[in-house]
Amino acid sequence: MALEHAILVSLLEKPGSGYELARRFERSIGYFWTATHQQIYRVLKRMENDGWVDVRDVPQQGRPDKKEYSVADLGRAALSSWLQDPIEPESVRHDLAVKIRGAAFDDPAALIREVERHRQAHRDRLTHYLAGETRDFTPEAGSAGPDAPPDAERELQHVVLRGGIAYERMMIDWLDDVLATLARFRPGR
């Protein structure tokens, strides 16, 4: 996936400035596709030049005007084309897994602290995801009821979030297994 596609999806969900897009990447999209502020601004400029996004100046009181981006017809067509193209299943590139394998040639127990740190990061992300699910996807958070027509944007956002939740739970389970295995190599056991 190119950054352009992630930006198009975000802008279709809600038009915004480059700064607002960068914030969205930090809060949600960034868990699945990361980008720096500089990358976002650089790609937005290219997308503007290619006619994929429309830009309008929004006056602000006491500050310079901001540029608000929205998806143009060419951008929508580009996203539609990309959505129709097949993609290869992703290969996992996992530095920690290589470290764990490499620990067999050093002191396996020395890796425990690093694995615990990763486990806590996944625990924190899972907590964040679950809070977002409660906030955004409970019946009180805006569900129109069982007889309402399906809301594709809402339901697809939720299914991606559920995938993130499942991934974090899987990682925590795996890291628990790694920790149990590493603990067997502690000195004095």
Secondary structure, DSSP 4 states (H G I P E B T S, - for coil): --HHHHHHHHHHH--B-HHHHHHHHHHTGGGTS---HHHHHHHHHHHHHTTSEEEEEEEETTEEEEEEEEE-HHHHHHHHHHHHS--PPPPP--HHHHHHHHGGGS-GGGGHHHHHHHHHHHHHHHHHHHHHHHHHHSGGGT---TTSPP-HHHHHHHHHHHHHHHHHHHHHHHHHHHHHHHHTTSTT-
